[in-house]
Amino acid sequence: MGTAAMASKIKSEIRACLYACSSKIVARLRQNSPPMNNDRLQSNTIGRAAIEQT
C-alpha cells in the first residue's frame, strides 16, 4: 500500500468520524432546544462543513 493510498484511507476515516461526531452533536443540541423548522438544514450544513475542512 503506497503512501497516497494510505493517506486517502486515513482521510476517508477521519471524514466518516467527523460526520458521525457532528451528527451526534446535532442530535444532542436538538434534544436541548425547542424544535426548529431549519433543523434538518442546519445538521446538513454542519456535516458538510466538517467534511469540507478535511
N, C-alpha and C positions, 0 to 999 in steps of 0.2 A: 504493500500500500504506500503510494507516494505521499509526499508532504501536502500537495494540493488536495488530494482526496481526503486526507486526514483532516485538514483544515475545514473543508466543506462539510464533513461529517460532524465535526465539533460545532460548527456554526449552526447547522440544522438542529442539533440537540439543544443548543442554547436558545434558539428561536422557539422551539417547542416548549421548553421550560418557561421562558418568559411569557409565552402565550397562556400557559396554564396558570402561572402566577397572577397575571393581570386579570384572568377570568375569576380567580378566587377572590382577589381584592374587590373587584366589581360586585361580585355576589355578596360579599360581606358589607360593602357600602350600601348596597340595595336593601339589606335587612335593617340597617340602622336609619335609613332615611325614608320619607314617605315616597310612594310610587310616583314616578315622573313619566311624562309622555316620551321624552327623548332619551329614556333609559337605555334602550337597546342600541341606539345610535352611539351613545357615549361609550358603552362597552366595546363596540366595534372599533371606535376611534382609538381607545386606549390600547387595544390589542394590536392594531395596525401600527401605532406609534412605536410600540415595543419591538415589533418586527423590523421596522424601518431603521431603528437605531443600531441594529447588529450589522 
